[in-house]
Every structure is written in C-alpha cells, then in structure tokens.
Amino acid sequence: MAAQEIIANLAAQVRRLMAEHAKLRGLCDRMKTEGDALRKENRTLQERVRSLEEELSCVRLAEGLAGGGRNRERARARVGR
C-alpha cells in the first residue's frame, strides 16, 4: 500500500513539473520574441540618431561658416568670400 502511495505522489509531482515546464517554455518563447522586437526597434532608433547627428553636424558647420546670423561679415572674411 505504501508503494502505491509513493508512486501516486511521484506521478503527481511529475505532472506538476511537466505543466510548470510547459508554462515556462511558453514564457521563454514569448520573451525571446519580445527581445527580438526590442533589438530591431533599438537598431532603427540608433540609425535615426546617427542620421540626426549627421544633419546637426551639417547645420552647425553651415552656421559656423555663415556666422550663425551674428557677424556674417566676419564669417565671410574667415572663409575668404
């Protein structure tokens, strides 16, 4: 009788562990999918930042060459216009 009780207890534990494993496997798959999406979004945002930094650099250069609205005559003299 005790052996049957032990076997039944072990079977219940195995079923519980298998259910927990299935649940955690699903969670792992979902988190991997979310991680992939976040990496893709991060890559897109980094590209946008690089693009905006290049644009800002060009604007600063043009502003520096033109004097930025202040002292345009001095700026033109600097670049030899």
Secondary structure, DSSP 8 states (H G I E B T S, - for coil): -HHHHHHHHHHHHHHHHHHHHHHHHHHHHHHHHHHHHHHHHHHHHHHHHHHHHHHHHHHHHHHHHHTTTS-HHHHHHHHT-
